[in-house]
Amino acid sequence: MLKDDMAIHAGIPEKAVKAALQKLSEGEGDVTWDFGKARTGRPIKVYFEAETMPQIHSAKRRLEQLLTEAGFDLYP
């Protein structure tokens, strides 16, 4: 299994990230994810795990897309 992480800036609520990850789980069954310890004012770390890197990259792009569609600016 391969692992990779993603940092999402603190301006996006953790609740919104979790909701997007739930939607992601419905479509990306081969990729698992977990949260790092969340601290106020610090980026949210999401850890992905999958068999191949293209699966992880696809999951990251989909997460970005879901958050953008929800109205959050990932790159302020």
Gaussian input, Z-matrix of N, CA and C with variables (Angstrom, degrees):
# hf/3-21g

backbone

0 1
 N
 C     1     B1
 C     2     B2     1     A1
 N     3     B3     2     A2     1     D1
 C     4     B4     3     A3     2     D2
 C     5     B5     4     A4     3     D3
 N     6     B6     5     A5     4     D4
 C     7     B7     6     A6     5     D5
 C     8     B8     7     A7     6     D6
 N     9     B9     8     A8     7     D7
 C    10    B10     9     A9     8     D8
 C    11    B11    10    A10     9     D9
 N    12    B12    11    A11    10    D10
 C    13    B13    12    A12    11    D11
 C    14    B14    13    A13    12    D12
 N    15    B15    14    A14    13    D13
 C    16    B16    15    A15    14    D14
 C    17    B17    16    A16    15    D15
 N    18    B18    17    A17    16    D16
 C    19    B19    18    A18    17    D17
 C    20    B20    19    A19    18    D18
 N    21    B21    20    A20    19    D19
 C    22    B22    21    A21    20    D20
 C    23    B23    22    A22    21    D21
 N    24    B24    23    A23    22    D22
 C    25    B25    24    A24    23    D23
 C    26    B26    25    A25    24    D24
 N    27    B27    26    A26    25    D25
 C    28    B28    27    A27    26    D26
 C    29    B29    28    A28    27    D27
 N    30    B30    29    A29    28    D28
 C    31    B31    30    A30    29    D29
 C    32    B32    31    A31    30    D30
 N    33    B33    32    A32    31    D31
 C    34    B34    33    A33    32    D32
 C    35    B35    34    A34    33    D33
 N    36    B36    35    A35    34    D34
 C    37    B37    36    A36    35    D35
 C    38    B38    37    A37    36    D36
 N    39    B39    38    A38    37    D37
 C    40    B40    39    A39    38    D38
 C    41    B41    40    A40    39    D39
 N    42    B42    41    A41    40    D40
 C    43    B43    42    A42    41    D41
 C    44    B44    43    A43    42    D42
 N    45    B45    44    A44    43    D43
 C    46    B46    45    A45    44    D44
 C    47    B47    46    A46    45    D45
 N    48    B48    47    A47    46    D46
 C    49    B49    48    A48    47    D47
 C    50    B50    49    A49    48    D48
 N    51    B51    50    A50    49    D49
 C    52    B52    51    A51    50    D50
 C    53    B53    52    A52    51    D51
 N    54    B54    53    A53    52    D52
 C    55    B55    54    A54    53    D53
 C    56    B56    55    A55    54    D54
 N    57    B57    56    A56    55    D55
 C    58    B58    57    A57    56    D56
 C    59    B59    58    A58    57    D57
 N    60    B60    59    A59    58    D58
 C    61    B61    60    A60    59    D59
 C    62    B62    61    A61    60    D60
 N    63    B63    62    A62    61    D61
 C    64    B64    63    A63    62    D62
 C    65    B65    64    A64    63    D63
 N    66    B66    65    A65    64    D64
 C    67    B67    66    A66    65    D65
 C    68    B68    67    A67    66    D66
 N    69    B69    68    A68    67    D67
 C    70    B70    69    A69    68    D68
 C    71    B71    70    A70    69    D69
 N    72    B72    71    A71    70    D70
 C    73    B73    72    A72    71    D71
 C    74    B74    73    A73    72    D72
 N    75    B75    74    A74    73    D73
 C    76    B76    75    A75    74    D74
 C    77    B77    76    A76    75    D75
 N    78    B78    77    A77    76    D76
 C    79    B79    78    A78    77    D77
 C    80    B80    79    A79    78    D78
 N    81    B81    80    A80    79    D79
 C    82    B82    81    A81    80    D80
 C    83    B83    82    A82    81    D81
 N    84    B84    83    A83    82    D82
 C    85    B85    84    A84    83    D83
 C    86    B86    85    A85    84    D84
 N    87    B87    86    A86    85    D85
 C    88    B88    87    A87    86    D86
 C    89    B89    88    A88    87    D87
 N    90    B90    89    A89    88    D88
 C    91    B91    90    A90    89    D89
 C    92    B92    91    A91    90    D90
 N    93    B93    92    A92    91    D91
 C    94    B94    93    A93    92    D92
 C    95    B95    94    A94    93    D93
 N    96    B96    95    A95    94    D94
 C    97    B97    96    A96    95    D95
 C    98    B98    97    A97    96    D96
 N    99    B99    98    A98    97    D97
 C   100   B100    99    A99    98    D98
 C   101   B101   100   A100    99    D99
 N   102   B102   101   A101   100   D100
 C   103   B103   102   A102   101   D101
 C   104   B104   103   A103   102   D102
 N   105   B105   104   A104   103   D103
 C   106   B106   105   A105   104   D104
 C   107   B107   106   A106   105   D105
 N   108   B108   107   A107   106   D106
 C   109   B109   108   A108   107   D107
 C   110   B110   109   A109   108   D108
 N   111   B111   110   A110   109   D109
 C   112   B112   111   A111   110   D110
 C   113   B113   112   A112   111   D111
 N   114   B114   113   A113   112   D112
 C   115   B115   114   A114   113   D113
 C   116   B116   115   A115   114   D114
 N   117   B117   116   A116   115   D115
 C   118   B118   117   A117   116   D116
 C   119   B119   118   A118   117   D117
 N   120   B120   119   A119   118   D118
 C   121   B121   120   A120   119   D119
 C   122   B122   121   A121   120   D120
 N   123   B123   122   A122   121   D121
 C   124   B124   123   A123   122   D122
 C   125   B125   124   A124   123   D123
 N   126   B126   125   A125   124   D124
 C   127   B127   126   A126   125   D125
 C   128   B128   127   A127   126   D126
 N   129   B129   128   A128   127   D127
 C   130   B130   129   A129   128   D128
 C   131   B131   130   A130   129   D129
 N   132   B132   131   A131   130   D130
 C   133   B133   132   A132   131   D131
 C   134   B134   133   A133   132   D132
 N   135   B135   134   A134   133   D133
 C   136   B136   135   A135   134   D134
 C   137   B137   136   A136   135   D135
 N   138   B138   137   A137   136   D136
 C   139   B139   138   A138   137   D137
 C   140   B140   139   A139   138   D138
 N   141   B141   140   A140   139   D139
 C   142   B142   141   A141   140   D140
 C   143   B143   142   A142   141   D141
 N   144   B144   143   A143   142   D142
 C   145   B145   144   A144   143   D143
 C   146   B146   145   A145   144   D144
 N   147   B147   146   A146   145   D145
 C   148   B148   147   A147   146   D146
 C   149   B149   148   A148   147   D147
 N   150   B150   149   A149   148   D148
 C   151   B151   150   A150   149   D149
 C   152   B152   151   A151   150   D150
 N   153   B153   152   A152   151   D151
 C   154   B154   153   A153   152   D152
 C   155   B155   154   A154   153   D153
 N   156   B156   155   A155   154   D154
 C   157   B157   156   A156   155   D155
 C   158   B158   157   A157   156   D156
 N   159   B159   158   A158   157   D157
 C   160   B160   159   A159   158   D158
 C   161   B161   160   A160   159   D159
 N   162   B162   161   A161   160   D160
 C   163   B163   162   A162   161   D161
 C   164   B164   163   A163   162   D162
 N   165   B165   164   A164   163   D163
 C   166   B166   165   A165   164   D164
 C   167   B167   166   A166   165   D165
 N   168   B168   167   A167   166   D166
 C   169   B169   168   A168   167   D167
 C   170   B170   169   A169   168   D168
 N   171   B171   170   A170   169   D169
 C   172   B172   171   A171   170   D170
 C   173   B173   172   A172   171   D171
 N   174   B174   173   A173   172   D172
 C   175   B175   174   A174   173   D173
 C   176   B176   175   A175   174   D174
 N   177   B177   176   A176   175   D175
 C   178   B178   177   A177   176   D176
 C   179   B179   178   A178   177   D177
 N   180   B180   179   A179   178   D178
 C   181   B181   180   A180   179   D179
 C   182   B182   181   A181   180   D180
 N   183   B183   182   A182   181   D181
 C   184   B184   183   A183   182   D182
 C   185   B185   184   A184   183   D183
 N   186   B186   185   A185   184   D184
 C   187   B187   186   A186   185   D185
 C   188   B188   187   A187   186   D186
 N   189   B189   188   A188   187   D187
 C   190   B190   189   A189   188   D188
 C   191   B191   190   A190   189   D189
 N   192   B192   191   A191   190   D190
 C   193   B193   192   A192   191   D191
 C   194   B194   193   A193   192   D192
 N   195   B195   194   A194   193   D193
 C   196   B196   195   A195   194   D194
 C   197   B197   196   A196   195   D195
 N   198   B198   197   A197   196   D196
 C   199   B199   198   A198   197   D197
 C   200   B200   199   A199   198   D198
 N   201   B201   200   A200   199   D199
 C   202   B202   201   A201   200   D200
 C   203   B203   202   A202   201   D201
 N   204   B204   203   A203   202   D202
 C   205   B205   204   A204   203   D203
 C   206   B206   205   A205   204   D204
 N   207   B207   206   A206   205   D205
 C   208   B208   207   A207   206   D206
 C   209   B209   208   A208   207   D207
 N   210   B210   209   A209   208   D208
 C   211   B211   210   A210   209   D209
 C   212   B212   211   A211   210   D210
 N   213   B213   212   A212   211   D211
 C   214   B214   213   A213   212   D212
 C   215   B215   214   A214   213   D213
 N   216   B216   215   A215   214   D214
 C   217   B217   216   A216   215   D215
 C   218   B218   217   A217   216   D216
 N   219   B219   218   A218   217   D217
 C   220   B220   219   A219   218   D218
 C   221   B221   220   A220   219   D219
 N   222   B222   221   A221   220   D220
 C   223   B223   222   A222   221   D221
 C   224   B224   223   A223   222   D222
 N   225   B225   224   A224   223   D223
 C   226   B226   225   A225   224   D224
 C   227   B227   226   A226   225   D225

   B1=1.4466
   B2=1.5256
   B3=1.3167
   B4=1.4569
   B5=1.5247
   B6=1.3267
   B7=1.4623
   B8=1.5240
   B9=1.3286
   B10=1.4603
   B11=1.5196
   B12=1.3213
   B13=1.4567
   B14=1.5164
   B15=1.3228
   B16=1.4511
   B17=1.5141
   B18=1.3161
   B19=1.4602
   B20=1.5253
   B21=1.3160
   B22=1.4598
   B23=1.5207
   B24=1.3312
   B25=1.4588
   B26=1.5254
   B27=1.3103
   B28=1.4603
   B29=1.5177
   B30=1.3202
   B31=1.4585
   B32=1.5209
   B33=1.3171
   B34=1.4623
   B35=1.5243
   B36=1.3368
   B37=1.4649
   B38=1.5363
   B39=1.3117
   B40=1.4652
   B41=1.5233
   B42=1.3188
   B43=1.4628
   B44=1.5353
   B45=1.3310
   B46=1.4642
   B47=1.5241
   B48=1.3253
   B49=1.4623
   B50=1.5269
   B51=1.3281
   B52=1.4683
   B53=1.5217
   B54=1.3326
   B55=1.4649
   B56=1.5281
   B57=1.3396
   B58=1.4690
   B59=1.5272
   B60=1.3232
   B61=1.4676
   B62=1.5236
   B63=1.3303
   B64=1.4702
   B65=1.5299
   B66=1.3357
   B67=1.4644
   B68=1.5267
   B69=1.3145
   B70=1.4549
   B71=1.5268
   B72=1.3174
   B73=1.4630
   B74=1.5214
   B75=1.3305
   B76=1.4639
   B77=1.5213
   B78=1.3424
   B79=1.4577
   B80=1.5130
   B81=1.3233
   B82=1.4692
   B83=1.5258
   B84=1.3107
   B85=1.4491
   B86=1.5179
   B87=1.3357
   B88=1.4585
   B89=1.5280
   B90=1.3267
   B91=1.4614
   B92=1.5244
   B93=1.3298
   B94=1.4586
   B95=1.5188
   B96=1.3201
   B97=1.4516
   B98=1.5191
   B99=1.3287
   B100=1.4579
   B101=1.5228
   B102=1.3271
   B103=1.4552
   B104=1.5102
   B105=1.3183
   B106=1.4519
   B107=1.5231
   B108=1.3010
   B109=1.4550
   B110=1.5313
   B111=1.3236
   B112=1.4644
   B113=1.5232
   B114=1.3320
   B115=1.4585
   B116=1.5209
   B117=1.3029
   B118=1.4534
   B119=1.5245
   B120=1.3231
   B121=1.4584
   B122=1.5168
   B123=1.3022
   B124=1.4717
   B125=1.5322
   B126=1.3265
   B127=1.4703
   B128=1.5316
   B129=1.3054
   B130=1.4696
   B131=1.5249
   B132=1.3112
   B133=1.4668
   B134=1.5335
   B135=1.3216
   B136=1.4573
   B137=1.5230
   B138=1.3141
   B139=1.4664
   B140=1.5261
   B141=1.3222
   B142=1.4613
   B143=1.5183
   B144=1.3364
   B145=1.4598
   B146=1.5283
   B147=1.3417
   B148=1.4656
   B149=1.5251
   B150=1.3160
   B151=1.4644
   B152=1.5217
   B153=1.3527
   B154=1.4665
   B155=1.5301
   B156=1.3193
   B157=1.4677
   B158=1.5362
   B159=1.3388
   B160=1.4745
   B161=1.5398
   B162=1.3231
   B163=1.4627
   B164=1.5303
   B165=1.3210
   B166=1.4601
   B167=1.5263
   B168=1.3305
   B169=1.4624
   B170=1.5265
   B171=1.3085
   B172=1.4595
   B173=1.5271
   B174=1.3212
   B175=1.4643
   B176=1.5323
   B177=1.3152
   B178=1.4730
   B179=1.5291
   B180=1.3341
   B181=1.4677
   B182=1.5280
   B183=1.3165
   B184=1.4693
   B185=1.5310
   B186=1.3221
   B187=1.4637
   B188=1.5233
   B189=1.3206
   B190=1.4640
   B191=1.5225
   B192=1.3238
   B193=1.4561
   B194=1.5346
   B195=1.3214
   B196=1.4690
   B197=1.5264
   B198=1.3245
   B199=1.4609
   B200=1.5323
   B201=1.3265
   B202=1.4644
   B203=1.5256
   B204=1.3396
   B205=1.4586
   B206=1.5280
   B207=1.3230
   B208=1.4682
   B209=1.5314
   B210=1.3378
   B211=1.4532
   B212=1.5159
   B213=1.3121
   B214=1.4652
   B215=1.5219
   B216=1.3291
   B217=1.4569
   B218=1.5288
   B219=1.3157
   B220=1.4639
   B221=1.5136
   B222=1.3100
   B223=1.4601
   B224=1.5270
   B225=1.3413
   B226=1.4788
   B227=1.5315
   A1=109.71
   A2=115.17
   A3=121.66
   A4=109.62
   A5=115.45
   A6=120.64
   A7=109.41
   A8=115.02
   A9=121.52
   A10=107.12
   A11=116.20
   A12=118.66
   A13=110.64
   A14=114.22
   A15=122.26
   A16=107.55
   A17=117.09
   A18=121.43
   A19=108.59
   A20=115.67
   A21=122.11
   A22=107.06
   A23=117.07
   A24=119.76
   A25=112.31
   A26=115.17
   A27=122.99
   A28=113.61
   A29=119.11
   A30=121.79
   A31=113.20
   A32=117.33
   A33=121.60
   A34=107.75
   A35=117.33
   A36=119.35
   A37=112.41
   A38=115.29
   A39=120.72
   A40=110.77
   A41=116.53
   A42=121.61
   A43=111.03
   A44=117.01
   A45=121.32
   A46=111.12
   A47=116.20
   A48=120.52
   A49=109.83
   A50=116.60
   A51=120.44
   A52=111.06
   A53=117.50
   A54=120.89
   A55=110.47
   A56=116.88
   A57=120.53
   A58=110.85
   A59=116.84
   A60=120.13
   A61=111.59
   A62=117.38
   A63=119.91
   A64=109.88
   A65=116.93
   A66=120.84
   A67=110.27
   A68=116.00
   A69=121.38
   A70=110.64
   A71=117.00
   A72=121.95
   A73=111.90
   A74=116.28
   A75=120.09
   A76=111.64
   A77=117.36
   A78=120.49
   A79=114.51
   A80=117.48
   A81=122.44
   A82=109.23
   A83=117.95
   A84=121.79
   A85=115.17
   A86=117.39
   A87=120.89
   A88=113.06
   A89=116.44
   A90=121.05
   A91=109.13
   A92=116.46
   A93=120.25
   A94=108.65
   A95=116.76
   A96=121.07
   A97=109.98
   A98=114.40
   A99=121.41
   A100=107.73
   A101=116.41
   A102=122.11
   A103=110.22
   A104=114.88
   A105=120.26
   A106=107.62
   A107=117.30
   A108=121.19
   A109=108.83
   A110=116.52
   A111=121.15
   A112=110.10
   A113=114.96
   A114=121.25
   A115=108.66
   A116=117.06
   A117=122.06
   A118=110.82
   A119=115.30
   A120=120.53
   A121=115.09
   A122=117.64
   A123=122.08
   A124=108.83
   A125=117.98
   A126=120.29
   A127=111.56
   A128=114.53
   A129=121.39
   A130=107.20
   A131=117.09
   A132=121.25
   A133=108.64
   A134=115.32
   A135=121.99
   A136=106.63
   A137=116.07
   A138=121.94
   A139=109.25
   A140=116.14
   A141=122.07
   A142=109.74
   A143=115.88
   A144=121.73
   A145=108.32
   A146=115.96
   A147=121.37
   A148=109.20
   A149=115.50
   A150=121.68
   A151=112.43
   A152=116.87
   A153=120.17
   A154=110.47
   A155=115.99
   A156=120.85
   A157=112.19
   A158=119.39
   A159=117.77
   A160=112.49
   A161=118.06
   A162=120.68
   A163=110.17
   A164=116.91
   A165=121.30
   A166=109.90
   A167=117.25
   A168=120.36
   A169=111.00
   A170=117.11
   A171=121.28
   A172=110.58
   A173=116.83
   A174=120.98
   A175=110.76
   A176=117.20
   A177=120.72
   A178=110.90
   A179=116.25
   A180=119.58
   A181=110.76
   A182=116.33
   A183=120.51
   A184=110.24
   A185=118.04
   A186=121.38
   A187=110.12
   A188=117.16
   A189=120.65
   A190=111.01
   A191=116.27
   A192=121.53
   A193=110.64
   A194=117.65
   A195=121.24
   A196=111.17
   A197=117.23
   A198=120.45
   A199=111.07
   A200=117.13
   A201=121.05
   A202=109.96
   A203=116.69
   A204=120.69
   A205=111.65
   A206=116.96
   A207=121.52
   A208=111.41
   A209=116.92
   A210=120.71
   A211=115.52
   A212=118.13
   A213=121.29
   A214=110.25
   A215=115.54
   A216=122.04
   A217=107.84
   A218=116.79
   A219=121.06
   A220=113.52
   A221=116.51
   A222=120.29
   A223=109.03
   A224=116.86
   A225=120.33
   A226=112.46
   D1=138.20
   D2=177.35
   D3=-101.55
   D4=148.62
   D5=-178.64
   D6=-127.68
   D7=148.65
   D8=175.48
   D9=-155.73
   D10=158.97
   D11=179.85
   D12=-124.32
   D13=169.39
   D14=-179.92
   D15=-144.60
   D16=132.42
   D17=176.78
   D18=-103.77
   D19=130.25
   D20=178.62
   D21=-116.51
   D22=127.94
   D23=-171.87
   D24=-59.93
   D25=154.45
   D26=-172.31
   D27=-67.13
   D28=-12.36
   D29=179.46
   D30=-71.12
   D31=-14.12
   D32=178.13
   D33=-97.32
   D34=125.48
   D35=-178.70
   D36=-62.33
   D37=142.58
   D38=179.38
   D39=-59.29
   D40=-35.10
   D41=179.09
   D42=-60.46
   D43=-39.49
   D44=179.02
   D45=-68.63
   D46=-38.25
   D47=178.57
   D48=-65.20
   D49=-43.02
   D50=179.01
   D51=-63.07
   D52=-40.79
   D53=178.63
   D54=-63.07
   D55=-42.39
   D56=178.30
   D57=-64.95
   D58=-38.26
   D59=178.96
   D60=-67.71
   D61=-32.97
   D62=176.02
   D63=-63.61
   D64=-43.82
   D65=176.81
   D66=-63.43
   D67=-39.56
   D68=179.47
   D69=-61.71
   D70=-40.70
   D71=-178.85
   D72=-61.55
   D73=-30.89
   D74=179.64
   D75=-68.02
   D76=-32.69
   D77=-176.76
   D78=-100.66
   D79=-27.13
   D80=-176.29
   D81=-111.57
   D82=71.00
   D83=-175.39
   D84=-66.80
   D85=-21.28
   D86=-176.66
   D87=-85.49
   D88=-8.03
   D89=-177.01
   D90=-111.78
   D91=130.25
   D92=175.10
   D93=-107.40
   D94=158.53
   D95=-178.35
   D96=-142.72
   D97=159.95
   D98=177.98
   D99=-152.22
   D100=155.79
   D101=178.48
   D102=-96.73
   D103=147.05
   D104=168.55
   D105=-83.36
   D106=178.11
   D107=178.12
   D108=-68.24
   D109=122.56
   D110=-178.22
   D111=-85.66
   D112=132.54
   D113=176.19
   D114=-124.85
   D115=140.17
   D116=-179.42
   D117=-58.76
   D118=131.53
   D119=177.80
   D120=80.54
   D121=0.59
   D122=-179.56
   D123=-111.39
   D124=154.05
   D125=177.80
   D126=-59.17
   D127=150.62
   D128=176.56
   D129=-87.07
   D130=126.34
   D131=179.32
   D132=-99.62
   D133=129.26
   D134=175.61
   D135=-118.82
   D136=127.27
   D137=-179.69
   D138=-105.12
   D139=124.45
   D140=179.82
   D141=-105.83
   D142=150.76
   D143=176.72
   D144=-142.43
   D145=131.57
   D146=-179.67
   D147=-157.39
   D148=173.86
   D149=179.62
   D150=-72.84
   D151=-35.23
   D152=-177.48
   D153=-131.79
   D154=155.28
   D155=178.07
   D156=-66.17
   D157=-37.39
   D158=177.24
   D159=-58.77
   D160=-33.65
   D161=176.50
   D162=-64.55
   D163=-42.30
   D164=179.90
   D165=-66.46
   D166=-44.68
   D167=179.72
   D168=-62.91
   D169=-38.36
   D170=177.32
   D171=-63.63
   D172=-42.34
   D173=179.35
   D174=-64.75
   D175=-39.71
   D176=178.24
   D177=-63.98
   D178=-45.15
   D179=179.14
   D180=-62.59
   D181=-40.49
   D182=179.84
   D183=-66.20
   D184=-40.26
   D185=177.42
   D186=-62.28
   D187=-44.68
   D188=176.66
   D189=-58.99
   D190=-43.22
   D191=-179.89
   D192=-63.12
   D193=-44.23
   D194=-179.51
   D195=-63.58
   D196=-41.81
   D197=179.52
   D198=-68.31
   D199=-38.08
   D200=177.78
   D201=-65.06
   D202=-43.48
   D203=178.54
   D204=-63.46
   D205=-28.22
   D206=178.81
   D207=-80.00
   D208=-3.00
   D209=175.79
   D210=96.15
   D211=15.22
   D212=179.93
   D213=-100.45
   D214=136.29
   D215=179.42
   D216=-91.86
   D217=110.04
   D218=-177.04
   D219=-74.81
   D220=-23.26
   D221=-177.22
   D222=-125.36
   D223=77.87
   D224=-176.08
   D225=-69.62

